[in-house]
Amino acid sequence: MATTKRTTKSPPPQPAAEPAPCKPCNGTGSVAITVRVGRKHRPVGKQDGFCLNCFGTGTDPDS
């Protein structure tokens, strides 16, 4: 009798897990910053700013 070669199947590759969205910017990469003007620094509106937690990527750096 001839010997047969037996191999084991490797498990199928797991799909890559999606990174969690950044909490301060909700995954957008930008946050609203209040604009203040005048001597009393009264708020007049909001301006889009760069998210300093994720540096604009939108993904949580801790995950």
N, C-alpha and C positions, 0 to 999 in steps of 0.2 A: 504494500500500500504506500501510496505517495503521501507525504505529509502536506497539510494545507496550512497556509499562512493565515493566521487570525489577527485581525486588527480591531481595535475598539474605535467606535465613532466618537469624535469630539462633540461636545454639546454645541448647539447652534449659537452663534454670537448674539449677545444681548444688545438690544437697541440702546443707543446712548441716551442717558437721562438728560432732559432739558434742564438747564440751570434755572434756579429760582429767580424771580424778578426782584429788583432792588426795592426795598421798602419805602425810602423817602420819595423816589421819583416814580414808583409803580411800573418800572420797566421802560419808561420813556427816555431817560437820559437827561432830562431837563426838569428843573423845579421852578416854581413861581417865587420871585423875590419881590418884596414890597419896596417901592421907590418912595423915598422921603425927600421933601423939598422944603425950603424956607428956614427961617430962623428957629422956629419951634419944631422943625422936622416932622411936619404933618404928612401922613401917607396920602399919596395922590393916585396910585395905581400899582399894577404889578408888571413885572418884566420877567421873561424867561431867562433862567440862569443855568449854568453847567452844574450837574449833580456831582458833588465832591465825594460822595460815598462810593459810587461806581465809576466815576470819571467818564460818564457819558455812554457807557456800554449797555446799561439797563439790566445787567445781571448782578446778583448778590455776590460780592467778593468773598463772603464767609462760607458760601456753600460749595 
